[in-house]
């Protein structure tokens, strides 16, 4: 990415990676056309990533019909490469990323831009709606989807209908499928079970590095606890009419920091924070920090991108408004066999570990100031009997932060290992004999980084499902894993 930022011609750029989504593309595009923001204020960059269906023609049709739509045709390089191409061509002050098999609320752009601009945020975060097992919708309902209360978090049964597919355009769909807050589905009714994915109970704006670090931990592992401190000044700002009052929305614990009264906002656990589509990024911030999607990674590139972006961010703003509709087809993901998934995951782990080490060593341009004793403790092996207490007792704040980061990293590895059990090791389409499968599973249990993660994770940091997987890993028992996989995915 270039080190310089060209003049902003638009308020916001919408970047849309497109690959073999002809069945869903009109719905997504029409939801963009129906935006309340004036069309002269935003551009839509459609990146045809070598699609083999009619998607390229659909993109061409929209670019001919609307002056603010343009299309880039390129050879297939994956979602990360497509997003990077769109970002390179972008001329907006801010940038958002939309997947073509999803759709957006009419005020998606207006609200995302306002919240980011009003708070001069490097990254603005908002909420999404998860739609599971959807059915076909009519063209007339696009652009006017069911509204969802911003103050509500959890399962909601909302009438509507959609159509979607398991697309390569979102590499975290296997990950998001595993959310504990899974939606109840009714296959045979013309109704969609929709679930509000709310990150936190109230709006906030933060520059605090500890707040941002806790969000980075939740990007790696959504069950990891994340908190943000909101001062009385921030509360007054929200009470002034920019959002609902803090006291009405938040059930937070009051703490004292010096003479300033502060409330601690807790993030909702197990709501994925790793996707790019529920965020609005200041383009100058991305360019100046050379932030791109790592196209060398074939899975979890969007998680890796956000882990880096949040690490570089100086200011993050959040509003609890559902603006994005994330559509998922659970059956195609659950049953999709991926023989090389463990190797692809290991590339991600190496990438993340290198990023963390660069920050610790100060070679990334984003210094993570930590003493040698803290660094050694955070990276040392933790045996089963002491559950990592040598790290916890470091006593230095930077050491504690590094400990939290490594715990999230280990939890991410174990979560990915559990996903591999479903998509690879014990998948019904795996052609290997049962005995060979068990041998392969055990071989991964005994190698880095899985062995390191099983030994170093503290069980209190992870949910009960991963606790069971961790115990099986520590015991090096593939048969126990097989039993757990059967129980969790039957």
URSULLIN-V899386 format. One record per residue. N is the residue number from 1. RES is the residue in three letters. PSI is psi in radians with two decimals (none if undefined). OMEGA is omega in radians with two decimals (999 if undefined). D_LAST is the distance of its C-alpha to the last C-alpha in whole Angstrom. Layout:
<<N;RES;PSI;OMEGA;D_LAST> <N;RES;PSI;OMEGA;D_LAST>>
This chain:
<<1;UNK;2.48;-3.13;45> <2;UNK;2.61;3.12;49> <3;UNK;-0.19;-3.11;50> <4;UNK;2.68;-3.13;52> <5;UNK;2.17;3.10;51> <6;UNK;3.00;3.14;53> <7;UNK;2.44;3.14;54> <8;UNK;2.03;3.11;51> <9;UNK;-0.32;-3.10;52> <10;UNK;2.79;3.03;49> <11;UNK;-0.67;-3.01;48> <12;UNK;2.50;3.07;44> <13;UNK;2.29;3.07;43> <14;UNK;2.09;-3.10;39> <15;UNK;2.19;-2.99;38> <16;UNK;1.78;3.05;35> <17;UNK;2.28;-3.00;34> <18;UNK;2.22;3.07;33> <19;UNK;1.94;3.04;31> <20;UNK;0.94;-3.13;30> <21;UNK;0.61;-3.07;30> <22;UNK;-0.55;-3.07;32> <23;UNK;-0.39;-2.99;30> <24;UNK;-0.19;-2.96;29> <25;UNK;-0.68;-3.14;33> <26;UNK;-0.73;-3.14;35> <27;UNK;-0.81;3.14;33> <28;UNK;-0.84;-3.09;33> <29;UNK;-0.69;-3.14;37> <30;UNK;-0.56;3.07;38> <31;UNK;-0.49;3.07;36> <32;UNK;-0.73;3.10;38> <33;UNK;-0.58;-3.05;41> <34;UNK;0.22;-3.11;41> <35;UNK;2.53;3.11;41> <36;UNK;-0.37;3.08;44> <37;UNK;2.46;3.12;45> <38;UNK;2.36;-3.07;48> <39;UNK;-0.44;3.11;48> <40;UNK;-0.20;-3.08;51> <41;UNK;-0.12;3.12;49> <42;UNK;2.68;3.07;46> <43;UNK;2.67;3.10;45> <44;UNK;2.10;3.14;42> <45;UNK;1.88;3.12;41> <46;UNK;2.12;-3.13;39> <47;UNK;1.78;3.07;38> <48;UNK;1.91;-3.05;37> <49;UNK;0.92;3.11;36> <50;UNK;0.60;-3.11;37> <51;UNK;2.55;-3.11;34> <52;UNK;-0.11;-3.13;35> <53;UNK;-2.68;-3.11;34> <54;UNK;0.12;-3.13;37> <55;UNK;-0.77;3.13;36> <56;UNK;-0.71;3.12;39> <57;UNK;-0.68;3.11;41> <58;UNK;-0.75;3.10;39> <59;UNK;-0.77;3.12;40> <60;UNK;-0.73;-3.13;44> <61;UNK;-0.76;-3.14;44> <62;UNK;-0.65;-3.14;43> <63;UNK;-0.53;3.09;45> <64;UNK;-0.56;-3.07;48> <65;UNK;-0.58;-3.06;48> <66;UNK;2.23;-3.08;47> <67;UNK;-0.48;-3.09;50> <68;UNK;0.10;3.07;47> <69;UNK;2.32;3.02;45> <70;UNK;2.70;-3.04;45> <71;UNK;2.47;3.03;43> <72;UNK;2.20;3.07;43> <73;UNK;2.22;-3.13;42> <74;UNK;2.87;3.06;41> <75;UNK;2.65;-3.09;39> <76;UNK;2.16;3.12;35> <77;UNK;-0.02;-3.13;35> <78;UNK;2.90;-3.06;32> <79;UNK;-0.68;-3.11;31> <80;UNK;-0.81;3.14;33> <81;UNK;-0.65;3.13;36> <82;UNK;-0.77;3.11;36> <83;UNK;-0.71;3.12;36> <84;UNK;-0.69;3.11;39> <85;UNK;-0.72;3.10;41> <86;UNK;-0.72;-3.14;40> <87;UNK;-0.65;3.12;41> <88;UNK;-0.58;-3.13;44> <89;UNK;-0.14;-3.01;46> <90;UNK;2.54;3.11;45> <91;UNK;0.26;-3.12;48> <92;UNK;2.72;3.05;47> <93;UNK;-0.63;3.08;47> <94;UNK;2.83;-3.14;44> <95;UNK;2.45;3.02;41> <96;UNK;2.73;-3.13;37> <97;UNK;2.22;-3.14;34> <98;UNK;2.35;3.05;32> <99;UNK;2.43;-3.00;30> <100;UNK;-0.20;3.07;30> <101;UNK;0.22;3.02;27> <102;UNK;-3.07;3.04;28> <103;UNK;2.94;-2.98;31> <104;UNK;2.74;3.07;33> <105;UNK;2.69;-3.13;35> <106;UNK;-0.54;-3.13;38> <107;UNK;0.33;-3.14;40> <108;UNK;-0.95;-3.06;37> <109;UNK;-0.76;-3.09;40> <110;UNK;-0.79;-3.12;43> <111;UNK;-0.78;-3.14;41> <112;UNK;-0.77;-3.13;39> <113;UNK;-0.80;-3.12;43> <114;UNK;-0.80;-3.07;45> <115;UNK;-0.69;3.11;43> <116;UNK;-0.82;-3.09;43> <117;UNK;-0.79;-3.10;47> <118;UNK;-0.60;-3.08;48> <119;UNK;0.07;-3.12;46> <120;UNK;0.82;-3.06;47> <121;UNK;2.50;2.99;44> <122;UNK;-0.65;3.10;43> <123;UNK;2.25;3.00;39> <124;UNK;2.33;-3.08;38> <125;UNK;2.49;3.08;35> <126;UNK;-3.01;-3.04;33> <127;UNK;2.98;3.14;30> <128;UNK;2.97;3.03;28> <129;UNK;2.21;3.09;26> <130;UNK;2.22;-3.14;22> <131;UNK;2.04;-3.11;21> <132;UNK;2.47;3.06;18> <133;UNK;0.93;-3.07;17> <134;UNK;2.90;3.07;21> <135;UNK;3.05;-3.06;23> <136;UNK;2.42;3.08;27> <137;UNK;2.78;3.10;30> <138;UNK;2.68;-3.11;33> <139;UNK;-0.50;-3.10;36> <140;UNK;-0.33;-3.12;38> <141;UNK;-0.20;3.11;35> <142;UNK;2.40;-3.14;35> <143;UNK;-0.10;3.08;37> <144;UNK;0.94;-3.08;36> <145;UNK;2.93;-3.11;33> <146;UNK;2.29;3.11;32> <147;UNK;2.58;-3.12;33> <148;UNK;2.39;-3.12;31> <149;UNK;2.26;-3.11;33> <150;UNK;-0.41;-3.09;34> <151;UNK;-0.06;-3.07;34> <152;UNK;2.39;3.11;30> <153;UNK;2.33;3.13;27> <154;UNK;-2.89;-3.08;24> <155;UNK;2.39;3.07;22> <156;UNK;2.41;3.08;24> <157;UNK;1.84;-3.06;24> <158;UNK;2.39;-3.12;27> <159;UNK;2.44;-3.14;28> <160;UNK;-3.03;3.07;28> <161;UNK;2.55;-3.11;27> <162;UNK;3.07;3.08;26> <163;UNK;2.45;-3.11;25> <164;UNK;3.09;3.07;24> <165;UNK;2.90;3.00;22> <166;UNK;1.80;-3.03;20> <167;UNK;2.64;3.05;24> <168;UNK;-0.13;-3.10;25> <169;UNK;-0.20;3.08;27> <170;UNK;1.83;-3.02;25> <171;UNK;-0.09;3.13;24> <172;UNK;0.21;-3.06;22> <173;UNK;-0.60;3.05;19> <174;UNK;-0.68;-3.13;17> <175;UNK;-0.83;-3.11;18> <176;UNK;-0.46;3.11;18> <177;UNK;-0.45;-3.04;15> <178;UNK;0.09;3.13;14> <179;UNK;2.37;3.13;16> <180;UNK;-0.51;-3.11;15> <181;UNK;0.87;-3.08;17> <182;UNK;2.55;-3.07;15> <183;UNK;2.40;2.98;16> <184;UNK;2.44;-3.03;15> <185;UNK;2.53;3.04;15> <186;UNK;1.76;-3.00;17> <187;UNK;-0.56;-2.94;17> <188;UNK;0.26;3.12;20> <189;UNK;2.58;3.09;23> <190;UNK;1.11;-3.05;25> <191;UNK;2.50;3.11;24> <192;UNK;2.33;3.00;23> <193;UNK;1.98;-3.09;21> <194;UNK;2.52;-3.10;23> <195;UNK;2.17;3.09;22> <196;UNK;2.14;3.03;25> <197;UNK;1.55;-3.13;25> <198;UNK;2.22;-3.08;28> <199;UNK;-0.68;-3.07;29> <200;UNK;2.82;-3.05;31> <201;UNK;-0.18;-3.09;33> <202;UNK;2.79;3.08;37> <203;UNK;2.71;3.03;39> <204;UNK;2.82;2.98;40> <205;UNK;2.27;-3.09;42> <206;UNK;2.50;2.95;42> <207;UNK;-0.08;-3.01;44> <208;UNK;2.19;-3.08;43> <209;UNK;-0.56;3.09;42> <210;UNK;-0.68;3.06;40> <211;UNK;-0.84;-3.08;38> <212;UNK;-0.64;3.10;37> <213;UNK;-0.68;3.13;36> <214;UNK;-0.59;3.06;34> <215;UNK;-0.65;3.10;32> <216;UNK;-0.66;3.10;32> <217;UNK;-0.71;-3.13;30> <218;UNK;-0.42;3.02;28> <219;UNK;-0.73;3.13;28> <220;UNK;-0.74;-3.09;26> <221;UNK;1.88;-2.97;24> <222;UNK;-0.30;3.12;23> <223;UNK;-0.24;-3.12;23> <224;UNK;2.38;-3.12;26> <225;UNK;2.36;3.08;29> <226;UNK;2.38;-3.14;31> <227;UNK;2.69;3.07;34> <228;UNK;2.34;3.12;38> <229;UNK;2.21;-3.13;41> <230;UNK;2.14;-3.09;43> <231;UNK;2.94;3.08;46> <232;UNK;-0.57;3.11;49> <233;UNK;-0.72;3.11;50> <234;UNK;-0.70;3.12;47> <235;UNK;-0.75;3.13;46> <236;UNK;-0.66;3.12;50> <237;UNK;-0.78;3.14;49> <238;UNK;-0.63;3.14;46> <239;UNK;-0.31;-3.09;48> <240;UNK;-0.03;3.06;50> <241;UNK;-0.03;3.13;48> <242;UNK;-0.36;3.08;46> <243;UNK;3.07;3.07;43> <244;UNK;2.71;-3.06;42> <245;UNK;2.58;-3.10;44> <246;UNK;-0.76;-3.07;42> <247;UNK;-0.49;3.11;43> <248;UNK;-0.61;-3.01;41> <249;UNK;-0.56;-2.93;38> <250;UNK;2.40;2.94;37> <251;UNK;1.35;-2.97;36> <252;UNK;2.77;3.13;38> <253;UNK;2.23;3.12;39> <254;UNK;2.38;3.08;43> <255;UNK;2.94;3.11;45> <256;UNK;2.27;3.03;48> <257;UNK;1.77;-3.07;49> <258;UNK;-2.23;3.13;53> <259;UNK;0.00;-3.11;54> <260;UNK;2.26;3.13;52> <261;UNK;2.28;-3.04;49> <262;UNK;2.50;3.01;46> <263;UNK;2.53;-3.11;42> <264;UNK;2.07;3.13;39> <265;UNK;2.21;3.13;36> <266;UNK;2.30;3.04;33> <267;UNK;2.62;3.03;30> <268;UNK;2.23;-3.13;27> <269;UNK;2.62;3.06;24> <270;UNK;0.34;2.96;21> <271;UNK;1.99;-3.04;23> <272;UNK;2.33;3.11;23> <273;UNK;0.12;-2.95;27> <274;UNK;-0.24;-3.06;27> <275;UNK;2.68;3.10;27> <276;UNK;-0.28;-2.98;31> <277;UNK;-0.16;3.05;31> <278;UNK;0.58;-3.11;31> <279;UNK;2.67;3.07;34> <280;UNK;2.18;-3.00;38> <281;UNK;2.37;2.99;40> <282;UNK;2.14;-3.02;43> <283;UNK;-0.69;3.12;44> <284;UNK;-0.65;3.10;47> <285;UNK;-0.76;3.13;45> <286;UNK;-0.76;-3.10;43> <287;UNK;-0.83;-3.09;46> <288;UNK;-0.49;3.13;48> <289;UNK;0.15;3.10;45> <290;UNK;0.80;-3.10;44> <291;UNK;2.07;3.10;40> <292;UNK;2.84;3.03;38> <293;UNK;2.26;-3.10;35> <294;UNK;1.69;-3.04;34> <295;UNK;-0.23;3.09;34> <296;UNK;-0.27;3.10;34> <297;UNK;2.37;-3.12;30> <298;UNK;-0.18;3.04;28> <299;UNK;2.67;3.03;25> <300;UNK;0.47;3.11;25> <301;UNK;-0.56;3.12;29> <302;UNK;-0.64;3.04;29> <303;UNK;-0.78;-3.14;28> <304;UNK;-0.68;3.10;31> <305;UNK;-0.85;-3.10;33> <306;UNK;-0.56;3.07;32> <307;UNK;-0.74;3.11;33> <308;UNK;-0.75;-3.08;36> <309;UNK;-0.78;3.12;37> <310;UNK;-0.56;3.10;37> <311;UNK;-0.52;-3.13;38> <312;UNK;-0.29;-3.01;41> <313;UNK;2.41;3.06;41> <314;UNK;-0.35;-3.10;44> <315;UNK;2.27;-3.13;43> <316;UNK;2.34;3.11;40> <317;UNK;2.59;-3.13;40> <318;UNK;2.44;3.01;37> <319;UNK;2.32;-3.07;37> <320;UNK;1.01;3.13;34> <321;UNK;2.26;-3.13;34> <322;UNK;1.95;-3.08;31> <323;UNK;-0.29;-2.99;33> <324;UNK;2.45;3.08;30> <325;UNK;1.92;-3.11;27> <326;UNK;1.98;-3.03;24> <327;UNK;2.30;-3.07;22> <328;UNK;2.44;3.08;19> <329;UNK;1.73;-2.98;17> <330;UNK;-0.61;-3.03;13> <331;UNK;-0.72;-3.10;12> <332;UNK;-0.59;3.13;15> <333;UNK;-0.80;-3.08;14> <334;UNK;-0.67;-3.03;11> <335;UNK;0.06;-3.08;12> <336;UNK;2.07;-3.11;15> <337;UNK;2.24;-3.13;16> <338;UNK;1.66;-3.04;19> <339;UNK;-0.64;-3.05;20> <340;UNK;0.24;-3.10;23> <341;UNK;-0.73;3.12;21> <342;UNK;-0.71;-3.14;22> <343;UNK;-0.67;3.11;26> <344;UNK;-0.69;3.09;26> <345;UNK;-0.72;-3.10;24> <346;UNK;-0.55;3.04;27> <347;UNK;-0.68;3.10;30> <348;UNK;-0.77;-3.12;28> <349;UNK;-0.71;3.10;29> <350;UNK;-0.72;3.13;32> <351;UNK;-0.83;-3.13;33> <352;UNK;-0.75;-3.13;32> <353;UNK;-0.73;3.10;34> <354;UNK;-0.67;3.12;37> <355;UNK;-0.78;3.14;37> <356;UNK;-0.79;-3.12;37> <357;UNK;-0.65;3.10;39> <358;UNK;-0.67;3.11;42> <359;UNK;-0.71;3.13;42> <360;UNK;-0.72;-3.09;43> <361;UNK;-0.12;3.12;45> <362;UNK;0.32;-3.10;47> <363;UNK;-0.05;-3.11;46> <364;UNK;-0.12;-3.02;44> <365;UNK;-0.13;3.10;47> <366;UNK;1.64;-3.00;45> <367;UNK;2.36;3.01;46> <368;UNK;1.57;-2.99;44> <369;UNK;1.94;-3.09;46> <370;UNK;2.41;3.14;45> <371;UNK;2.84;-3.11;47> <372;UNK;-0.64;-3.13;47> <373;UNK;-0.69;3.12;46> <374;UNK;-0.74;-3.12;43> <375;UNK;-0.76;3.14;42> <376;UNK;-0.71;-3.12;42> <377;UNK;-0.70;-3.08;40> <378;UNK;-0.48;-3.07;37> <379;UNK;-0.05;-3.12;37> <380;UNK;2.75;3.11;37> <381;UNK;2.41;3.12;35> <382;UNK;2.07;-3.07;34> <383;UNK;2.91;-3.07;33> <384;UNK;-0.53;-2.99;30> <385;UNK;-0.46;-3.10;33> <386;UNK;-0.08;3.01;34> <387;UNK;0.60;3.00;31> <388;UNK;0.30;-3.05;34> <389;UNK;-0.38;3.07;36> <390;UNK;-0.49;3.07;39> <391;UNK;-0.75;-3.07;38> <392;UNK;-0.50;-3.07;38> <393;UNK;0.18;3.13;41> <394;UNK;-0.75;3.03;43> <395;UNK;-0.35;3.12;44> <396;UNK;2.44;-3.13;45> <397;UNK;-0.74;3.13;43> <398;UNK;-0.61;3.09;43> <399;UNK;-0.68;3.10;41> <400;UNK;-0.70;3.11;39> <401;UNK;-0.72;3.11;38> <402;UNK;-0.65;3.07;38> <403;UNK;-0.80;3.14;35> <404;UNK;-0.71;-3.12;33> <405;UNK;-0.74;3.12;33> <406;UNK;-0.61;3.09;32> <407;UNK;-0.73;3.09;29> <408;UNK;-0.68;3.11;28> <409;UNK;-0.80;3.12;28> <410;UNK;-0.70;3.12;26> <411;UNK;-0.68;3.10;24> <412;UNK;-0.75;-3.14;23> <413;UNK;-0.78;-3.12;23> <414;UNK;-0.67;3.09;20> <415;UNK;-0.76;3.11;18> <416;UNK;-0.61;3.09;19> <417;UNK;-0.72;3.11;18> <418;UNK;-0.67;3.09;15> <419;UNK;-0.66;3.10;14> <420;UNK;-0.58;3.11;16> <421;UNK;-0.68;-3.11;13> <422;UNK;-0.74;-3.04;11> <423;UNK;-0.30;-3.04;14> <424;UNK;-1.28;-2.94;16> <425;UNK;-0.89;-3.02;15> <426;UNK;0.28;3.11;12> <427;UNK;2.45;-3.08;12> <428;UNK;-0.33;3.12;11> <429;UNK;0.02;3.08;15> <430;UNK;2.09;-3.05;16> <431;UNK;-0.16;-3.08;19> <432;UNK;2.68;3.06;20> <433;UNK;2.71;-3.09;20> <434;UNK;-0.76;-3.11;18> <435;UNK;-0.69;3.13;21> <436;UNK;-0.61;3.10;22> <437;UNK;-0.79;-3.11;19> <438;UNK;-0.66;3.11;19> <439;UNK;-0.74;-3.13;23> <440;UNK;-0.75;3.12;22> <441;UNK;-0.81;-3.12;20> <442;UNK;-0.61;3.13;22> <443;UNK;-0.64;3.09;25> <444;UNK;-0.63;3.10;24> <445;UNK;-0.54;-3.02;23> <446;UNK;0.00;-3.11;27> <447;UNK;2.75;3.06;28> <448;UNK;2.51;0.15;29> <449;UNK;0.02;-3.08;28> <450;UNK;-0.78;3.13;25> <451;UNK;-0.77;3.12;27> <452;UNK;-0.73;-3.12;29> <453;UNK;-0.79;3.13;26> <454;UNK;-0.68;-3.08;25> <455;UNK;-0.58;-2.98;28> <456;UNK;-0.37;-3.06;30> <457;UNK;2.48;3.00;27> <458;UNK;2.27;-3.01;28> <459;UNK;-0.48;-3.12;25> <460;UNK;-0.25;-3.11;26> <461;UNK;-0.19;-3.01;26> <462;UNK;2.84;-3.14;22> <463;UNK;3.00;-3.00;19> <464;UNK;-0.56;3.14;17> <465;UNK;-0.80;3.12;14> <466;UNK;-0.48;3.05;17> <467;UNK;-0.77;3.12;19> <468;UNK;-0.72;3.11;16> <469;UNK;-0.71;3.14;16> <470;UNK;-0.76;3.12;20> <471;UNK;-0.74;3.09;21> <472;UNK;-0.67;3.12;19> <473;UNK;-0.70;3.12;21> <474;UNK;-0.60;3.10;24> <475;UNK;-0.15;-3.08;24> <476;UNK;0.85;-3.07;23> <477;UNK;1.64;3.10;20> <478;UNK;-0.49;3.11;18> <479;UNK;-0.66;3.08;16> <480;UNK;-0.69;3.09;15> <481;UNK;-0.73;3.12;14> <482;UNK;-0.74;3.13;12> <483;UNK;-0.74;3.13;11> <484;UNK;-0.72;3.12;10> <485;UNK;-0.70;3.14;8> <486;UNK;-0.69;-3.13;6> <487;UNK;-0.67;-3.03;6> <488;UNK;-0.41;-3.03;6> <489;UNK;0.27;3.13;4> <490;UNK;none;999;0>>
